[in-house]
């Protein structure tokens, strides 16, 4: 779909009148804020906790963040698998808000952590638990347009942690509290699967409609328009990637949801999914794999040590392309999420084009 058509879709929805005072909404990271902003277009704007350039794996709340949480009507976050430091603050400061862990929402595609430096050697060359999602819940009750098979029932909202007084945060048996150390369980970078972006748009619209029924029609309309925009970008990215070839290595393992969605696969990662410092043995292993596989590109990231990329690529004729799963340089707003998918797709094309 041409950009002019996407722009027209967005403008036609965002021009709708504000019917009531906007709810106060907080998002943890920029991609989630972008999805919430798309749903709230024409009503209000969500606040962001993790600022551009900061790592969601370890961040300290500022006093202004604490104030935003304490006054929030709704908080949308990926979950403690990505930001374990935030869970206690949500329990303490946002106990009266609708707190929604998107990673744990029914219908969300989940993929397991990949721990090895070279993924085929780690036994996850098929992306871990392929199509491991929360579809096994009882989903009778809501048909969210083109959400594929992922309709779900939020009738009592227990899955989203709204009642902090007795919620043990075990999330169905997944203990995410120590992901920074054990690297077991679900990879939290799930926003890079477009199907999750679409699923979450509908969930965000449903939650906001419950909080703010006066604007429910706007939220639902915005979510549908946002889903159509994601579909258009996915088709374009798929077409662009179909012309590429070659193998690549990423700085940290944040992209398997994108790989899964678009049919590309990385040889391995310099660092684990939480971007912790790699061991000397891991660096040596990825260097050997790059040499053996004749890798053409190594992705680097703005937030992390570029010296490690130079080390693993030393002596090899490879490109180094900067990629960013959080969209640090993308302007915030209702088009953020589709801009992020487009930018990452363009980075892959640049990396894999000979």
N, C-alpha and C positions, 0 to 999 in steps of 0.2 A: 504494500500500500504506500503511495507517495506521501512524502512529508506533509504536503499541503492538505491531503485528506486527513492525516492524523491531527494536524493542527486544527482543522475545522471541527473534528470530533471533540477535541479538547475544549475549544472555545465555546461550542454549542452547549456544553455541560457546565463549564465554569461560569458562564454568564447567567446561570439561574439565580434568582434572588435568594438572599439569606432570609430564612423564615423565622429563626429564633437565635438566641445567643448561642455561640458555638461552645461545645463541650471542651474542656481542657484535656488535651491528649499529649502523651509523652511517648517517644520512640527511642529505642536504645541506640541503633546505628543508622547511618544515612540511607541504606537501601530500604530499611523498614519505614523510616520517616517518609521516603519517597512514595511508598505504597499507601501509607496513611494520607499523605498530602493529596494523592490522586483521588481517594475516596472522599476527602473533605473539601475538594475544590468547590469554591462558591460558598462555603460555610465558614471555614477557619483554617488554621495552620497548626500542625503539631510541633511540639518542642523536641529537641535532639539532645540526648545525654552525652554520647561519645563524639567529640568534635572531630572535624576533618583532620587527618594526619595522626590521630591517636589510635592505639591498638585496642580493640574491644576485649582482647584476652586479659588485659590488666589495665585498669583505669581507676582513678580516684575521683569521686564525686566532689564537685564544688558546692559551696553553699547555695548558689542559684539553682543547681540541679536538685538539691534536697528540697528547696522550696517548690520547684516544679512538681516533684513527685508527691509532696504532701498535699498539694492542691489539685492533683490530677483526678479526672473522672475516669480515665482509661489509660492504661500503659500497655504498649505492645513491644515485646522484646523477643529475640530469638530464643533465649532460654539460658539456663545456667551452664549448659555445655559450652557456650561461647563466652559468657560473662559471669563466672561464678561469684565474682566480687559484688555483683548487683543484687543477688537474691536476698541477702539480709536487709539491705536498704529498702527493698520492695515490701518486705514483711513489716518493717518498722514504720516506713513513711507513707506507703500507699495502701494501707490496709482497707481503706474504704473504696478503692478504685476497682474497676474491672481490670485485672491483670492477666494478660493473655500471652502465654508462651507459644509462639508460632511453631516452633520445632515440634512441640508435643500435640499440636492440633490434629484432629482426625483428618485423614486424607493426605497429610504431608508426606512427600517422598523422603525417606531416610536412607542414607548410605553409611556404612560402617567406616570408622577410621582406617586409614592405610598407614602402617607403621614402618615398613621397610623403605630403604632409600630407593631401591628399584622395585617397582610395584609387582611385576610378574614374579619376582623372587619371593615376594611376601605373600603370594597366593591370592592377591586381589586384582589380578589383571582384568577381571570382569566387574570391577567396581564394587567389590564387597557384596552386600546384600542387595542385589538388583531388585528394584521395585519394592523394597521393604518400606511399607508405609503404614499408616494407621487406618487402613481400609477395613480392618477386622472389627471395628466398633459397630455398634448398632446405629445405622445411619438413617433410619426412617424419620422423615419429617421435613427435610429441606432439600429442594432441588435447585442448586445454584447455577442455573443457566447451563453454560458449556463446561461445567467442572468435571467432565468425563464421568468416571465412576466414583468420584470422591464426595458425593453428597453426604452430609452428616447432621446429626441431631445435637444442637446446643441447648436443648430445652432447659437443663438445670445448670449449665455452665460449670459443672464440677471439674471438667477437664482443664479449665483455664485458670484454676487457682484463685477464684474470686473470694473464697472463704479462707483467709490466711490463718484463722484461729486453729483449724484442725487439719490443715493440709500438710502432709509430710514431705512433699516435693520429691517423692520417689519416682513419679511419672511412669507408672506402669512397669516398674522393675529396673529402669535405667538409672543407675547412680552416677550422676554427672558431676558430682561435687569435686572429684579429683582428676578431672580430665587433663589438667595441666601436668599431671605426673604419670598416670597410668596409660593414657592415650587409648583407652578402650571405649567401646560404645559407639554412639552416633556422631558422625562428623557434623558440626553445627553450621557449616557454610551453605545451608540449604537454600538461601535466597537466590543462588546462582542457577537453580533449576526453574525455568520459566513456568512450568506447571505448578510449582509451589507459589510463585508470584501470583498467578491467577487464583489459586485456591485461597491465598491469604487476602486478596482483595475482597473476595466474597465474605470471608470471615470478619474482616475489619468492618465492612459495611453492615453486617448483621449485628455486631457488638455495638457500633455507634448508633444504629437504629433503635436498639433497646434503650440506650442511654438518652437519646435525643430523638424521640419519635416524630417530632415536628419536621425534622429534616430527613426522615427515613427515605423518602422518594428520591431525594438528591443523592444520598449515599448509594442506594441500589443502582441508580442510573450511572453514576460515576464508576462504580465497580465494573459494570458491564462494558462501558466504554474503555476502561483501562485494560480489561481482558482482551478486547478486540485489538487494542494497540500492541499488546504483548504478542498476540498471534502474528500481526503484521511484521514486527521486528524479527521474530523467530524465523519466519519464512525467508526474510532477507539474509539473515546471518547464515542459515543453512545453505542458501544458494552461493554465498560468498565462500564459505568453507569447503564447498564441494570442488573448488578449483585449486585446493592446496594439497601439499604432501610433505612428508618428512617427519622426523621425530624431534621431540623437544623435552626440556626439563624445566620445572618450575622452582621458584625460590622456596615457597612453602606450600604444603598440600592443601590448597584452599579451593581447587577448581574441579574436583571430580563431579560435582553436580552439573557444571557446565559441560564437561566432557561427556557425561552420561546423556545429556539432553541433545547434544549436537554431533555425537558420533566421532569424537576425537579422543585420543588417549595419550597421556604423558608417559614417558619412560620412567620418571621418578621425580623425587623432590629433595632439595638440599636440606630442608628443615621439615619438621613435623607439622601437622595441621594447626598446632597452637603457636607456631613460629618460634618455638624454643631453640636455643643454640644447638646446632648439630655437633655430634662428637667427631673427633678426628677420624675414627673408623668410618663413620657415615660419609664424610667428605671424600675420603679415599675411594669408597665404594662407588659413589656417584661419578667421580672422575673417571674411574675405570669403565663404567657403563657408557659414559659419553664417548670415550675413545673407541670402544668396541662397536657401538651402534652407529657411529658417525652422525651424532646429533647435530642438527643445523641451527638450533636456537636454544638459548637459556633465558627464561623470563626472570627479570629482577623486579623488585618492588620499592616504591618510594620510602616506605616506613622502615625498611630493614637494611642491614649491612651490605652494601654493594661489593665490599671486598671479598665476601664469600663467593659471589657469582664469578668474580675475576679469578679466584683461586681454582674453582672447579673447571673453568673454561680455559685455563692457561695453556698456551701452546696449541690450541685448537682453533680452526677457522669457523667460528660460530657467531651468530648474531646475538646481541643482548637487547631484548625489548622490555621496556617497563610496562608492567601490568598492575592493575589495582582492583582487588575484589570489592573495595568499599567506595570506589568512585570519588576519591578525595578531591579531584579537580573539577568535578561535575557540579554545576549550579543546583542548589536544592530546589525542590518544587515538585509539581505533579508529574512532570515528564522525567524525573530522575531515574526511575527504575528502567524504563525503556532505553534511556540514554546510556545507562550502565551496561545493559546487554549489548547494545550496538558498539560501544567502545571496546568491550572485551572481545567481541567478535572481530573487530578491526585489528586489535592487537594480535589475535591468533592468525589472522590472514597475513599480517606483516611478518610475523615470525616464521610462518610455514611456506611463504612464497619464495621461490627460487629466483 
